[in-house]
């Protein structure tokens, strides 16, 4: 009985590997995927834009434009699931890279197409970098004063500080950590350097402090020294919401050593205090403060508002133009005079400060303030460079095709006259 000779598979050759790679690129970079991606982009743009009227810009961005998958409440007609714009753009990036850059034949006739596709990849990359790394907030400056802190538009934080000593320590707890679906839920926070725990309860997305005698407050509502939270209807514009909560400071045995209610004071629908007094307490022999405030951070320069000028349309209080004349002091201590107005921002240390709003409610004679939007975006100039690349690529493609057309026209013999 003879042994069977085993059947050996032919070795994988470079041509075989190249063929497999080409087939994968042809599938990933196909026009069919491109068409589906563009249709989904149109649907998400339309649905997300129309939804802003009912749920506001912040929620619309969260549900449709920065998500990988649209959550259940954002499904089309209530039952058709949708991918988020982040996932759609990721697929589009791979499709363009495979079909428009890797798979396309590289020669002088296609160089314009390659450059144009690279520019589109640059635009998508700029959006991704902006989504994950951009810092954006506002800086409110009163005339004659300086500021170097930027406050977020939407994000609330609990800021815990120990002011004693040469170095002030600050711990930040973001709203996403203590945000709950029901005011009855609680969350507890502890850090190894703290001789206490913080228990957060009664969280409200939009609320103000009031007395327990307020008829708008439920009888069973929690209270601290006669004060409690009055829930307010959540605003579709998320930046207009002001969070509120109850805070318990617990010792190592779980006993409450301090308690307070934290929210913003409201007058005529706006925050009127320039800085909120934090809640102070003592744990052992150490003093601490905690404040519920917008997330904020320092920038490496200071802006002093020298003068604010606003002009109005005749007979109205509608602003026609407004500008801030400022003195910017950089990290090296150098002062620079600058005029910030629409489409003329201040740029320094990678930050851009735009004129976006101002105080138009204060009566004449009272100090006014200017509101600057401050942005740090690593991809700030990427779209500009990408559009330059797209222009160059399209021009090369046009000139290439024009050249080929002229050569064919010249080479075609003219029919002899009869």
Protein Blocks (a to p, Z undefined) as FASTA:
>chain_A
ZZddddddddddfklmmmmmmmmmmmmmpmklmmmmmmmmmmmmmmmmmmmmmnojklmm
mmmmmpfbdcfklpghhlaccddfklmmmmmmmmmmmmmmmmpccdfklmmmmmmmmmmm
mmmmmmmmmmmmpccddddddehiacfbdcdfklccdddddfecjbdcdddddfklmgcf
bfkbccddddfkbccdcddehiafbdcdddfklmkbcfklcceehiacddddddfblmlp
ccddddddddfkopafbdcddddddeehiafbfbdcdddddehjaccdddddddddddfb
dcddfbacddddehiabdfbdcdddddddfkopacdddddehiacdeehiacddfbdcfk
bcghiacdddddddddfklmmmmmmmmmmmmmmmmmmmmmmmmmmmmmmmpccdddZZ
